[in-house]
Amino acid sequence: MKKSIIAVSSGYLRDIIGSIMPLTAVMLPLILGMAGVGFDMSVWMMNRRDLQSAADAAAIAAAWEIANTYGITMPADFDPDTDGEDVAAGYPEFAAVKEAENNGFNPGRGELDLAITIDEEGRTMVSAYISQEDLKYFSSVLFRGDVYTTAAAASVVLEPVGDYCMLALEESEDSAFVINGNVDLDAVGCGLAANSSGDSALNINGGAGDLIVGDVSVVGGINDADLLDATSITTGSSPIPDPYQDLEIPDYDECTEDEMDDGTVKTAGGVTVYCGGLSVSGTLNLTPGIYIIDGGDLSVGNNDALTGEGVTIILTNGGGSDYGEYGSMDIKGALQISAPGEDDLDSDWEDFEGMAVYGDRSSPDRGNNTCHDMKGDVLVNGALYFPSRCLDIGGNGNADSEGYCSRIIATTIKLHGNPTIGNDCEGSGARDIGRIRVRLVM
């Protein structure tokens, strides 16, 4: 007698061993699919972590490249909406992609975009955005479309750190910074820096007296480093940025050719212009203001003196190549001046706060035989800035540096004698010489 279908089915369902196989057959594709998706998702999570590291590295690398090009702040006419794209498309983008690749980014499967902005504090900010296609090992059975992982990071260029008083900007030659002869330099906490990659970028030439300084930073090498009594000595370092690289001379009443020939002196709005140069005879005491030597030299003889408080001296040539020339400084007597503070300048000249003497960056480099020469009784409170010319400074200052702020920047620097170099710069208005910092903010 045949069993009914219900009886057969009931018996089969009560057979636990027999029911596992078909249930497993039904569930196995789902189980394997979920395991595959889980595996792929764990890989994607690892890729997401690596991609975030890549974005962080890209933002930092690009910010360093921009900071080394422009310094702390972008140019005054920089427009993030238009110029930002041009900046990002240059070497910063190459550096960003290279560092991103070192941290797991694959340009063949994704894209990296940079954005340059200026934040509310006027700081340069670099943002990096990365999108990369993920590989699908098992989940392609369930997901037909592409899967992408994205990451974003942002970095900001911060104010420099360091305590350097003297910086030689030359990038490759030996003897970019020379301490010549028996120099006595008592500049505790006052650092020296040379951006040259030369083997003897800092050259202590001949005998040396007491060379007491702060941190010493040189891109290349140092000749006779053991003669330095320094807080620290670093060779093979990264270059120190020029804190005044954005400094430009505002419009002023430039001298005509006839005015230069006649030696005209004209004053307007706190700006005095000496046409064709200034040769000091006796003692000249300058009242607070801006003094422009247009198309000629500034010289102070052995027994003469140039003094002043709240004073900025600028060596330039308004006539350009048509007439006049970019002058030099020749100080054999006394130069004792202090730079203006913030409240001493109107808005057109506010960038010259803390600047004592500025040699126009357009001045051609005439070689070591035509350096700005300051070997007299030199006591300057503020910055001496000659971005395109060498500076030979020494003399017999022998003064107490307390209360004085020295910021000396030139293409190359030579030290002689017993120069007075001070590092009492708090509130002086002179810009710090130090290493730029870059920090992740996102």
C-alpha positions in Angstrom: 0.0 0.0 0.0 1.4 3.3 -1.1 2.1 6.0 1.5 0.4 9.4 1.0 2.5 12.3 -0.1 1.9 14.0 3.2 3.2 11.0 5.1 6.3 10.9 3.0 7.0 14.6 3.3 6.5 14.5 7.1 8.9 11.7 7.4 11.5 13.5 5.3 11.2 16.7 7.3 11.6 14.8 10.5 14.9 13.4 9.1 17.3 16.2 10.4 20.3 14.7 8.6 18.6 14.7 5.3 17.3 18.2 5.5 20.8 19.8 6.0 22.0 19.2 2.5 19.3 21.0 0.6 19.3 23.9 3.0 23.1 24.2 2.6 22.7 24.1 -1.1 20.2 26.9 -1.0 22.1 29.1 1.5 25.7 28.4 0.2 25.7 31.1 -2.6 24.4 33.7 -0.1 26.9 32.7 2.5 29.8 32.8 0.0 28.5 36.1 -1.4 28.4 37.7 2.0 31.9 36.4 2.8 33.2 37.8 -0.4 31.5 41.2 0.2 33.0 41.2 3.7 36.4 40.4 2.4 36.2 43.2 -0.2 34.9 45.7 2.3 37.8 44.9 4.7 40.2 45.6 1.8 38.3 48.8 0.9 38.6 49.9 4.6 42.4 49.3 4.5 42.6 51.2 1.2 40.6 54.1 2.8 43.2 54.3 5.5 46.1 54.3 3.1 44.3 56.8 0.8 43.9 59.2 3.8 47.6 58.9 4.5 48.2 59.7 0.8 46.0 62.8 0.9 47.7 64.0 4.1 51.1 63.5 2.5 50.0 65.3 -0.7 48.7 68.3 1.1 51.9 68.7 3.2 54.2 68.2 0.2 52.4 70.8 -1.9 52.3 73.3 0.9 56.0 72.9 1.4 56.7 73.6 -2.3 54.4 76.6 -2.2 55.9 77.9 1.0 59.5 77.5 -0.4 58.4 79.5 -3.4 56.3 82.3 -1.9 57.3 82.2 1.8 54.8 82.8 4.6 52.3 84.7 2.5 51.2 84.6 -1.1 51.9 87.8 -3.2 49.6 90.7 -2.5 47.9 90.3 -5.9 47.3 86.6 -5.5 43.8 85.6 -6.4 42.9 82.0 -5.2 40.1 81.7 -7.7 42.4 82.1 -10.7 46.0 82.0 -9.6 45.5 79.0 -7.2 44.9 76.7 -10.1 48.1 77.9 -11.9 50.2 77.3 -8.7 48.7 73.9 -8.1 49.4 72.8 -11.7 53.2 73.4 -11.3 55.8 71.6 -9.2 53.6 71.5 -6.1 51.3 69.1 -7.9 54.2 66.9 -9.0 55.4 66.8 -5.4 51.9 66.1 -4.1 51.4 63.2 -6.5 54.9 61.8 -5.8 54.3 61.8 -2.0 50.7 60.4 -2.5 52.1 57.5 -4.5 54.6 56.8 -1.8 51.7 56.4 0.5 49.5 54.1 -1.6 47.8 56.3 -4.2 47.7 54.8 -7.7 47.3 57.5 -10.4 46.3 54.8 -12.9 43.1 54.2 -11.0 42.3 57.6 -9.6 42.7 61.4 -9.5 44.3 63.9 -7.2 43.2 67.6 -7.2 44.8 70.5 -5.3 43.2 73.8 -4.2 45.0 76.8 -3.0 43.1 79.2 -0.7 43.8 82.0 1.8 42.2 81.6 5.2 40.7 84.3 7.3 44.1 84.9 9.0 45.8 85.5 5.7 47.6 82.2 5.7 48.1 80.0 2.7 46.0 76.8 2.8 46.4 73.8 0.5 43.7 71.2 0.1 44.2 67.8 -1.5 41.3 65.6 -2.8 41.9 62.0 -3.9 39.4 59.7 -5.6 40.5 56.1 -6.5 38.7 53.1 -7.9 38.7 50.1 -5.6 39.3 46.5 -6.9 36.4 44.1 -6.5 37.6 40.5 -5.9 34.3 38.8 -5.0 31.7 41.5 -4.7 31.6 42.0 -8.5 28.9 39.2 -8.6 26.6 41.4 -6.6 27.8 44.9 -7.6 28.1 45.7 -11.3 29.1 49.3 -11.0 32.5 50.8 -10.0 33.4 51.4 -6.4 35.5 54.4 -5.4 37.2 55.5 -2.2 37.8 59.2 -1.5 39.9 61.1 0.9 40.6 64.8 1.6 43.2 66.7 3.6 44.2 70.3 4.2 47.4 71.9 5.4 48.3 75.5 6.3 51.6 77.4 6.2 52.5 78.8 9.6 54.8 81.5 10.9 58.5 80.5 11.0 60.3 79.2 14.0 63.9 79.7 14.8 66.1 82.5 16.0 68.4 83.5 13.2 69.9 87.0 13.0 71.9 86.6 9.7 71.0 84.8 6.5 73.0 84.4 3.3 70.6 83.7 0.4 73.2 82.5 -2.2 72.1 78.9 -3.2 75.2 77.2 -4.6 78.5 78.9 -4.1 81.2 78.3 -1.5 81.9 81.1 0.9 78.3 82.4 0.8 78.9 83.3 4.5 82.4 84.3 5.4 83.9 85.1 8.8 87.1 86.7 7.8 90.1 87.1 10.0 90.2 87.5 13.8 86.5 88.3 14.3 85.0 88.8 17.8 81.3 88.1 17.7 79.3 88.0 20.9 75.8 87.2 19.7 74.4 84.7 22.2 71.2 83.2 20.9 71.7 84.9 17.5 71.7 82.3 14.8 73.6 82.2 11.5 72.2 80.6 8.3 73.5 80.0 4.9 71.3 78.6 2.1 74.2 77.6 -0.2 74.8 74.0 -0.9 78.5 74.5 -1.3 81.0 72.3 0.6 82.3 75.5 2.4 79.1 77.5 2.3 80.0 78.9 5.7 83.7 79.6 5.6 85.7 80.6 8.7 88.7 82.1 6.9 92.0 82.3 8.8 92.2 82.7 12.5 89.1 83.5 14.5 88.4 85.3 17.8 85.5 84.5 20.0 82.6 83.4 17.9 79.7 83.0 20.3 76.4 82.5 18.4 73.1 80.6 18.6 71.9 78.0 16.2 73.9 77.6 13.0 72.1 76.2 9.9 73.8 75.5 6.6 72.5 73.7 3.5 76.0 72.7 2.5 79.1 72.4 4.7 81.2 74.4 7.1 84.9 75.1 7.0 86.4 74.9 10.5 83.1 74.4 12.4 85.0 73.7 15.6 85.9 77.4 15.8 82.2 78.2 16.5 80.9 78.4 20.0 77.3 77.7 18.9 74.1 76.5 20.6 73.7 73.9 17.7 75.3 73.3 14.3 73.3 71.7 11.5 74.7 71.0 8.0 72.8 69.5 5.1 69.7 71.4 6.4 66.8 72.7 4.3 67.0 76.4 3.1 65.8 79.1 5.4 63.1 81.2 3.5 63.6 84.9 2.9 61.0 86.6 5.2 61.1 89.8 3.1 60.8 88.2 -0.4 57.4 90.0 -0.9 58.8 93.4 0.0 58.3 96.0 -2.8 58.9 99.8 -2.9 55.7 101.8 -3.1 55.3 104.5 -5.7 57.2 107.7 -4.8 58.3 110.9 -6.5 61.1 109.5 -8.7 64.0 111.7 -9.7 64.3 112.9 -13.2 67.7 112.8 -15.0 68.2 116.6 -14.4 67.4 116.2 -10.7 69.9 113.4 -10.4 72.5 115.6 -12.2 71.7 118.5 -9.8 71.7 116.4 -6.6 68.1 117.5 -5.8 66.6 116.7 -2.4 62.8 116.6 -2.2 60.4 115.8 0.6 56.7 114.9 0.5 54.5 113.0 2.9 57.3 111.8 5.2 59.4 110.6 2.3 62.7 112.3 1.5 64.4 111.6 -1.9 68.1 112.2 -2.5 68.6 112.3 -6.2 71.9 111.0 -7.5 73.2 109.8 -4.1 74.1 111.1 -0.6 77.6 111.7 0.7 77.6 112.6 4.4 80.0 115.2 5.6 80.2 115.8 9.3 77.1 114.5 11.2 73.7 114.1 9.6 70.9 113.4 12.0 67.8 112.1 10.2 64.3 112.8 11.6 61.8 109.9 11.5 60.7 108.9 8.0 61.6 107.2 4.8 64.8 108.2 3.0 65.3 107.1 -0.6 68.7 107.3 -2.3 67.6 107.4 -5.9 70.2 106.6 -8.5 73.4 106.9 -6.5 75.6 105.8 -3.6 75.3 106.4 0.1 78.7 107.1 1.7 79.8 108.1 5.2 83.5 109.1 5.5 85.9 108.1 8.3 85.2 111.0 10.6 81.6 111.4 9.6 78.3 110.1 11.1 74.8 109.2 9.9 72.3 108.9 12.8 68.5 108.7 13.2 65.6 107.2 15.0 62.5 105.7 13.2 64.4 105.7 9.9 64.3 103.6 6.8 66.9 104.1 4.1 66.2 102.7 0.6 68.8 102.4 -2.2 67.1 102.2 -5.6 67.1 103.7 -9.1 63.8 105.2 -10.3 65.4 105.9 -13.7 66.1 102.3 -14.4 68.5 101.7 -17.3 67.7 105.0 -18.8 69.7 107.1 -16.4 71.2 106.8 -12.9 72.4 103.6 -11.2 71.6 101.4 -8.3 73.9 102.7 -5.6 76.0 101.0 -3.0 76.6 101.7 0.7 80.1 102.7 1.8 80.2 103.3 5.5 83.6 104.1 6.9 82.5 106.3 9.7 79.4 105.9 12.0 76.0 104.5 11.1 73.7 104.5 14.1 70.1 104.3 13.1 66.9 102.6 14.4 64.1 101.4 12.1 60.6 102.7 12.4 57.8 100.9 14.3 54.3 100.2 13.1 52.9 103.6 14.4 55.7 105.5 12.6 54.5 104.7 9.0 51.5 105.4 6.9 49.6 102.6 5.2 51.6 102.8 1.9 54.8 102.1 3.8 53.6 99.7 6.6 55.6 96.8 5.1 58.8 98.6 6.0 58.1 98.4 9.7 61.4 97.3 11.3 63.4 97.8 8.1 66.5 100.0 8.6 68.2 99.7 5.2 66.9 98.1 2.0 68.8 97.6 -1.2 66.4 97.3 -4.1 66.1 93.7 -5.2 66.3 94.9 -8.8 69.9 96.0 -8.2 72.3 93.9 -10.3 74.8 91.7 -8.6 78.2 93.2 -9.2 80.3 90.5 -7.6 82.2 90.5 -4.4 84.3 93.6 -5.3 81.3 95.9 -5.1 79.5 94.7 -1.9 77.6 97.1 0.3 80.5 98.0 2.7 79.8 98.8 6.3 83.0 98.7 8.2 82.8 101.8 10.4 81.1 102.2 13.8 77.9 100.4 12.8 75.0 100.1 15.3 71.7 99.4 13.5 68.5 98.5 15.3 66.4 96.8 12.6 66.8 94.8 9.4 69.5 95.2 6.8 68.2 93.7 3.6 70.1 93.3 0.4 68.5 90.4 -1.6 70.5 90.9 -4.8 73.9 92.1 -3.5 76.6 91.0 -1.1 77.2 92.7 2.3 80.6 93.3 3.9 80.0 94.3 7.5 82.3 94.7 10.4 83.9 97.7 12.1 84.5 98.1 15.7 81.1 98.4 17.3 82.1 97.0 20.7 78.7 98.1 22.0 76.4 96.3 24.3 73.8 94.6 22.0 71.1 94.6 24.7 68.0 96.4 23.3 69.2 96.0 19.7 67.5 93.8 17.1 69.7 92.7 14.2 68.3 91.0 11.1 70.9 90.9 8.4 70.0 89.3 5.0 72.0 89.5 1.8 73.0 87.4 -1.1 76.4 86.7 0.6 77.7 88.0 3.9 81.2 88.8 5.1 81.9 89.5 8.7 85.0 91.5 9.9 86.2 93.1 13.1 83.8 93.3 16.1 80.3 93.9 14.7 77.5 94.5 17.2 74.8 91.9 16.6 71.7 91.9 18.9 68.8 89.6 19.2 66.5 91.7 21.4 63.7 91.7 18.7 60.5 91.5 20.7 58.2 94.3 19.5 60.8 95.6 17.1 58.7 95.0 13.9 61.6 93.3 12.2 60.5 90.0 10.7 61.7 86.7 12.1 64.2 84.6 10.2 63.3 81.0 10.7 62.0 77.8 9.3 58.5 77.8 7.8 56.1 75.3 9.4 53.4 73.3 7.7 50.6 71.7 9.7 47.7 69.5 8.8 44.4 71.0 9.7 42.0 68.5 8.2 
